[in-house]
Amino acid sequence: MTARLLRFPLILVLTGIASVAMLGPALHAFWQDDHSVARAFLYSSVMGLSFLLLVGLTIAGRRQQDNTDIQNLASLALAYTALPVFLALPFYEGLETTRFLNAYVEMVSCLTTTGATLFDNPARLGDSLHLWRGIVGWFGGLLIWIAASAVLAPMNLGGFEITVSAEPGQGEDALSRFRRASSARRIAQSTQVLAPVYVGLTGVLWLMLMVGGDRPLVAAVHAMSTLATSGISAVGGVENAGSGFGGEILIFLFMFFALSRLTFSSDTLTSRSTSVLDDPEFRIGVALVLGVPLILFSRHWLGAFDVDQVEDLGQALQALWGGMFTVMSFLSTTGFQSAAWEAAQSWSGLGTPGLLLMGLAMFGGGVATTAGGVKLLRIYALYLHGQREMERLIHPSSVGRAGVHTRRMRREGAFVAWIFFMLFALSLALVTVLMAAFGEDLQNAIVLSTAALATAGPLTQVGADAPIALLEMHPVAKLVFSAAMVLGRMETLALIALFNPSLWRR
C-alpha cells in the first residue's frame, strides 16, 4: 500500500501528509479555546485533502509508472519551494497580523530546517502557531533523512559523491548492469526504517525535557527542533526554558545524532567501519566540540591561574559548558545558545563571537543527517588530500600507505569536495551581493547569506553586531533569502544535476 502511494508524484504525497499534520494544531487550538486558529488549520486541512482526493480520482485510471531518480529530485526541489505556499495558509490566517509573504518565508525556513524566524518576539505567536512551526521543521528533518537515503544516495549526491567512483548525479558503472529497486520501493523501505527511529528519539527527548521542568508544548518544540536541527523555539531559545541546565545536557547529547549518520543508521555507509567511533565525521565533530571551547577557555584561565583566582572556578566551569554547548549547537546547525554562553564570551574575551559561530555553521554536520553546511566528510576528504600533499613535499617519490577506499577519497573525493566548496563560496558571494543590492549592509548581507546556505537561521540573531530584523527586509530580499535557504538545503551539486539534460534523456 505504501509503495503504491509513493508511485504518485512526491509533491502530492507530501501535501497529503501536511494536510493530515494540520489537524494537530487544529485540535490544540480548539483545546485552548482559540477557535479562529483552530478553524484556520481545520479548513486548510480539509481543503488540502479535498484537492488530493480530486487529483487522485483524476489520475486513478491512468497506469502508474515508477518515478525516476531525477523526477524524485525535481519533486524534492518543488517541495521546498511550492509546498510552503500551502503550509503558510493556516499560519497566515491564524496570525492575521502579517502579510502572506512573511508567512511563506517563515514556512520555507521551517521546512528547510533553517529556523530563521521573522517573528523575534515569541509572544506575538500563539502556542498553536509555535507548535505548527515545530511540526513543519520536524517534518523537514524527516524528509531530508529519507531523501538522503532514497534519492540523493543512489545519485551520488549530498556528500555521497565523496566515497564513490562515479560522477555526481550518476550511478556507479560497476553496478550499472544490475537492476536497482524502484524509487518507490526505496522510499518506502527508507521510511519504514528511519521514521520509527526519528519518532522514537523525538518522543524520548520530549518526555525527558518534560520531566526536567519544561511545559509540554515547549518540550515538544525543543525536542522536534533538536532532532531536525532547526533551532525553532516557542520561548526564544533553550536559555529561557524551564528545564535549565539539565535540559541543555539532554539536548547536547541528542545533537550528536547530527554529527554522523552512523549514530542512528548504517544503510548508507560513508566508511568501511560500522563503528561510530571510527567514523571520521564523528571524530572531527567531537574534536571541534572539545577543542574550540578549550582554546577559548584556556586563554583566560591561564591568566586567572597566575593571580590564583580560586573563587572563579564555578564561573570557569560555567563558561566551559556554555562554550561546548553553543559550539555543538552551531556545528550541527541547530543554533541554540546556552544560558552560559554570555559567561563563556566574557571569560574568553571573545570580541567577535559571530564570526566563530558562522565558521562552525559552514563546517556543518554529517552526511545524510539533518545538519547543513559543507559537511564534515568533505572537510575530511580535503584534510586527507592536504596531508598526502605535505608528505610528497618531503618525500616526492613516496607511495601512499592507505587502502583503495582512502586513496579514492583523497583523490577523486577531494577533487569533488573542492568543487563543492568553490560552488558554496560562489553561492555565498552571489547571495551576499543580491542581499546588499536590496538594502542590507555588507555585514548583515554576509550573515544572512551564511545563515541561509548553512541552514543555521539563528545566526541572524547572533552573527552580526545587532540582531537582524528579518521582518523589515525588502520583499525581494526575503525572496532571495528563501531561495538561498532552498539552495543550502538541496546543495548546489544536486541542483546542477537537476538541470543536466543527459539525465532527463535517460
Secondary structure, 3 states (H helix, E strand, C coil): CHHHHCCCCHHHHHHHHHHHHCHHHHHHHHHCCCHHHHHHHHHHHHHHHHHHHHHHHHHCCCCCCCCCHHHHHHHHHHHHHHHHHHHHHHHHHHHCCCCHHHHHHHHHHHHCCCCCCCCCCHHHCCHHHHHHHHHHHHHHHHHHHHHHHHHHCCCCCCCHHHCCCCCCCCCCHHHCCCCCCCHHHHHHHHHHHHHHHHHHHHHHHHHHHHHHCCCHHHHHHHHHHHHHCCCCCCCCCHHHCCCHHHHHHHHHHHHHHHCCHHHCCCCCCCCCCCCHHHCHHHHHHHHHHHHHHHHHHHHHHHHHHHCCCHHHHHHHHHHHHHHHHHHHHHHCCCCCCCCCHHHHHHHHCCCCHHHHHHHHHHHCCCCCCCCCCCCHHHHHHHHHHHHHHHHHHHCCCCCCCCCHHHHHHHHHHHHHHHHHHHHHHHHHHHHHHHHHHCCCCHHHHHHHHHHHHCCCCCHHHHCCCCCCCHHHCCHHHHHHHHHHHHHHHHCHHHHHHHCCHHHHHC
